[in-house]
Amino acid sequence: MSHQDTQYVFITAGGSGIGLAMASGFLSQGAKVAVTDSNMAMLEDAKSRYPDLMIFQADVTSESEMQTAFDAVMGEWGRLDVMMANAGIAGPTAAIDDVTLADWQRCLAVNLDGCFLASKLAAPVMRKQKSGVITLTSSTAGLWGYPYRSPYATAKWGIIGLMKTLAMELGPDGIRVNAICPGSVEGDRMDGVIEREAAARGITSAELRQGYADCASLRRFVTAEDVADMAVFLASPQARSISGRAANRIVTRTATTCQSVLQPG
């Protein structure tokens, strides 16, 4: 692969989970990949597994830390083809009257402010190049309501609005912007979400897990690798005409069906 054909990819929250799966997916395609994460131990583990990975410890809500990491990457590469704004946290699982303002603000900061900062850093570089791909990690929670998860759903809806706005704003400069909206993703994080929500609703974790699976047309959860496959595709030449779209890896039956599954009672 020539230097011109090599993709240069920056991924936030790339030390584990979906972000690390994305890094692996792009590396397997011959890309140069840099990741940030707030957890240095996870970054070091990722580096041990993927020696070609560039790693930077940075809090995605800190403009100065993100700027420092981004400047280091640009100093090494001099260009950027793909920005994967992937950082996110689950936030609290609670009825609205039990959600604290601090928990609300933290959830929005990581999920939504993180996408804003990553996009803000990438845009000037990509404008100059007249090319680039920005992909934001949203959720199916950004497509309909989500009882007991109001901060998370609000942040993920906000990401959809940001994505559609940036697609229009940056499109004339050859920059494509999309969002990935995974459904339920297998892993420790989803296990914790289900455990907390089941406790809040007074049902078993198994019942709630089945309810989540029933929301998907394929009746199953997705994997981090499934989400990574979508990320790689959206950054590929095969997706050159796709922009301003919310890509849902497993299509849900209907919002109404999932609302009935996830409603309390």
Phi, psi and omega per residue, in radians:
M1 nan 2.265 -3.127
S2 -1.337 2.868 3.096
H3 -1.015 -0.659 -3.114
Q4 -1.149 -0.581 -3.105
D5 -1.476 -0.312 -3.103
T6 -1.209 2.309 3.055
Q7 -1.557 2.451 3.095
Y8 -1.946 2.048 -2.883
V9 -2.171 2.280 3.098
F10 -2.015 2.199 -3.068
I11 -2.202 2.213 3.032
T12 -1.543 2.618 -3.073
A13 0.957 0.867 -3.089
G14 -1.729 0.201 -3.091
G15 -1.409 -0.287 -3.097
S16 -2.848 3.077 3.006
G17 1.000 -2.410 -3.088
I18 -1.062 -0.729 -3.111
G19 -1.082 -0.737 3.119
L20 -1.209 -0.633 3.064
A21 -1.098 -0.677 3.062
M22 -1.085 -0.801 3.129
A23 -1.010 -0.798 3.117
S24 -1.055 -0.743 -3.134
G25 -1.087 -0.772 3.132
F26 -1.222 -0.699 3.106
L27 -1.054 -0.658 -3.135
S28 -1.142 -0.342 3.106
Q29 -1.637 0.088 3.112
G30 1.551 0.223 -3.115
A31 -1.367 2.765 2.925
K32 -1.614 2.268 -2.994
V33 -2.286 2.315 3.002
A34 -2.103 2.437 3.130
V35 -2.248 2.598 2.958
T36 -1.988 2.736 3.015
D37 -2.860 2.706 3.098
S38 -1.450 -0.252 -3.062
N39 -1.802 1.855 -3.079
M40 -1.175 -0.623 3.129
A41 -1.070 -0.719 3.102
M42 -1.151 -0.678 3.110
L43 -1.099 -0.756 -3.140
E44 -1.139 -0.659 3.075
D45 -1.134 -0.733 3.110
A46 -1.079 -0.730 3.136
K47 -1.108 -0.659 3.118
S48 -1.147 -0.545 3.129
R49 -1.438 -0.570 -3.110
Y50 -2.277 1.484 -3.031
P51 -1.015 -0.438 -3.128
D52 -1.387 -0.114 -3.091
L53 -1.288 2.357 2.978
M54 -1.593 2.294 -3.075
I55 -2.146 2.505 3.137
F56 -2.507 2.235 3.047
Q57 -1.424 2.145 -3.130
A58 -2.775 2.442 3.017
D59 -1.486 2.118 -3.040
V60 -1.136 -0.285 3.106
T61 -1.574 -0.073 -3.131
S62 -1.729 1.966 -3.129
E63 -1.078 -0.689 -3.103
S64 -1.190 -0.738 3.136
E65 -1.169 -0.715 3.104
M66 -1.155 -0.691 3.127
Q67 -1.107 -0.729 3.131
T68 -1.075 -0.809 3.124
A69 -1.121 -0.754 -3.110
F70 -1.131 -0.742 3.130
D71 -1.085 -0.656 3.113
A72 -1.131 -0.718 3.126
V73 -1.157 -0.779 -3.139
M74 -1.157 -0.575 3.073
G75 -1.124 -0.542 3.123
E76 -1.430 -0.748 -3.014
W77 -1.712 -0.745 -3.075
G78 1.385 0.035 3.095
R79 -2.737 2.921 3.093
L80 -2.575 2.162 -3.141
D81 -1.756 -0.577 -3.048
V82 -2.415 2.212 2.971
M83 -1.957 2.053 3.080
M84 -1.816 1.779 3.116
A85 -1.517 1.587 -2.905
N86 -1.931 -0.220 -3.006
A87 -1.095 2.424 3.104
G88 -2.933 2.706 3.027
I89 -2.258 2.777 -3.081
A90 -1.267 -0.526 -3.063
G91 1.282 -3.099 -3.091
P92 -1.276 2.652 2.987
T93 -1.951 1.773 -3.039
A94 -2.914 2.725 2.988
A95 -1.087 2.705 -3.024
I96 -1.009 -0.612 -3.124
D97 -1.285 -0.151 3.100
D98 -1.873 -0.014 3.127
V99 -1.446 2.211 3.098
T100 -1.433 2.694 3.108
L101 -1.082 -0.654 -3.140
A102 -1.104 -0.748 3.114
D103 -1.168 -0.693 3.081
W104 -1.027 -0.874 -3.074
Q105 -1.151 -0.675 3.132
R106 -1.133 -0.728 3.139
C107 -1.103 -0.783 3.117
L108 -1.177 -0.613 -3.120
A109 -1.111 -0.858 -3.093
V110 -1.207 -0.834 -3.047
N111 -1.290 -0.808 -3.017
L112 -1.695 -0.853 3.104
D113 -1.065 -0.627 3.112
G114 -1.054 -0.716 3.083
C115 -1.163 -0.693 3.102
F116 -1.050 -0.868 -3.094
L117 -1.121 -0.744 3.125
A118 -1.086 -0.750 3.128
S119 -1.161 -0.699 3.134
K120 -1.092 -0.661 3.105
L121 -1.223 -0.727 -3.053
A122 -1.282 -0.625 -2.976
A123 -0.969 -0.862 -3.093
P124 -1.077 -0.678 3.128
V125 -1.135 -0.791 -3.109
M126 -1.234 -0.596 3.064
R127 -1.042 -0.759 -3.128
K128 -1.116 -0.662 3.124
Q129 -1.308 -0.385 -2.989
K130 1.100 0.583 3.101
S131 -2.904 2.771 3.075
G132 2.617 2.843 3.136
V133 -2.301 2.220 3.022
I134 -2.027 2.135 3.130
T135 -2.149 2.195 -3.113
L136 -1.811 2.426 3.081
T137 -1.574 1.895 3.047
S138 -1.794 -2.349 -3.070
S139 -3.021 2.840 2.960
T140 -1.094 -0.341 3.037
A141 -1.152 -0.287 3.064
G142 -1.549 0.114 -3.125
L143 -2.009 -0.292 3.048
W144 -2.766 3.104 -3.114
G145 -1.222 2.902 -3.054
Y146 -2.592 1.604 -3.112
P147 -0.928 2.449 3.137
Y148 1.226 0.103 -3.128
R149 -2.340 0.752 -3.016
S150 -1.048 -0.727 3.124
P151 -1.116 -0.735 -3.123
Y152 -1.121 -0.860 -3.136
A153 -1.076 -0.721 3.135
T154 -1.074 -0.785 3.127
A155 -1.102 -0.742 -3.085
K156 -1.244 -0.570 2.999
W157 -1.139 -0.713 3.118
G158 -1.045 -0.649 3.117
I159 -1.096 -0.679 3.103
I160 -1.090 -0.766 3.109
G161 -1.101 -0.721 3.097
L162 -1.097 -0.786 -3.135
M163 -1.042 -0.842 -3.090
K164 -1.152 -0.629 3.102
T165 -1.165 -0.797 -3.125
L166 -1.183 -0.578 3.090
A167 -1.044 -0.711 3.109
M168 -1.275 -0.710 -3.069
E169 -1.214 -0.695 -3.022
L170 -1.745 -0.216 -3.128
G171 -0.934 -0.747 -3.139
P172 -1.053 -0.331 3.098
D173 -1.685 0.238 3.077
G174 1.387 0.323 -3.106
I175 -1.808 2.195 3.094
R176 -1.705 2.431 -3.135
V177 -2.305 2.191 3.118
N178 -2.409 2.982 3.051
A179 -2.231 2.492 3.010
I180 -1.770 2.315 -3.104
C181 -2.113 1.372 -3.141
P182 -1.137 2.650 2.939
G183 -1.432 -2.442 3.127
S184 -1.318 2.146 -3.082
V185 -1.844 2.203 3.125
E186 -0.994 2.449 3.070
G187 2.565 3.037 -3.077
D188 -1.068 -0.656 -3.097
R189 -1.106 -0.795 3.139
M190 -1.183 -0.613 3.083
D191 -1.031 -0.733 3.121
G192 -1.157 -0.709 3.107
V193 -1.048 -0.805 -3.114
I194 -1.130 -0.741 -3.134
E195 -1.073 -0.763 -3.122
R196 -1.227 -0.707 -3.119
E197 -1.222 -0.686 3.106
A198 -1.058 -0.714 3.122
A199 -1.134 -0.705 -3.130
A200 -1.157 -0.527 -3.086
R201 -1.692 -0.161 3.122
G202 1.308 0.556 3.074
I203 -2.198 3.027 -3.133
T204 -1.436 2.725 3.088
S205 -1.069 -0.645 -3.136
A206 -1.108 -0.713 3.117
E207 -1.106 -0.758 -3.116
L208 -1.209 -0.701 3.102
R209 -1.035 -0.751 3.117
Q210 -1.124 -0.640 3.095
G211 -1.081 -0.741 3.085
Y212 -1.090 -0.778 3.137
A213 -1.085 -0.651 -3.133
D214 -1.158 -0.306 3.108
C215 -1.304 -0.298 -3.063
A216 -1.711 2.469 -3.121
S217 -1.086 -0.521 3.104
L218 -1.592 0.016 3.057
R219 0.994 0.686 3.090
R220 -2.689 2.871 3.045
F221 -1.368 2.839 3.014
V222 -1.736 2.965 3.075
T223 -1.913 2.875 3.063
A224 -1.038 -0.584 3.131
E225 -1.189 -0.586 3.047
D226 -1.057 -0.775 -3.139
V227 -1.153 -0.699 3.111
A228 -1.089 -0.689 3.104
D229 -1.022 -0.717 3.115
M230 -1.132 -0.717 3.133
A231 -1.076 -0.785 3.137
V232 -1.114 -0.732 3.120
F233 -1.080 -0.829 -3.094
L234 -1.098 -0.395 3.115
A235 -1.630 0.007 -3.040
S236 -1.615 2.848 3.065
P237 -1.036 -0.493 3.132
Q238 -1.118 -0.339 3.135
A239 -1.859 0.385 -3.000
R240 -1.084 -0.331 3.135
S241 -1.871 0.193 -3.135
I242 -1.766 2.048 3.084
S243 -2.695 2.588 3.141
G244 1.313 0.416 -3.060
R245 -2.013 2.576 3.022
A246 -1.774 1.890 -3.037
A247 -1.617 2.057 -3.140
N248 -1.797 2.032 -3.008
R249 -1.102 -0.748 3.034
I250 -2.107 2.069 -3.027
V251 -1.220 2.259 3.097
T252 -1.351 2.740 3.135
R253 -1.132 -1.115 3.038
T254 -2.695 2.708 3.061
A255 -1.066 -0.637 -3.121
T256 -1.078 -0.739 3.124
T257 -1.036 -0.824 -3.108
C258 -1.208 -0.586 3.082
Q259 -1.079 -0.707 -3.114
S260 -1.192 -0.605 3.125
V261 -1.197 -0.703 -2.973
L262 -1.658 -0.085 3.111
Q263 -1.216 2.592 3.104
P264 -1.185 2.791 3.080
G265 1.753 nan nan
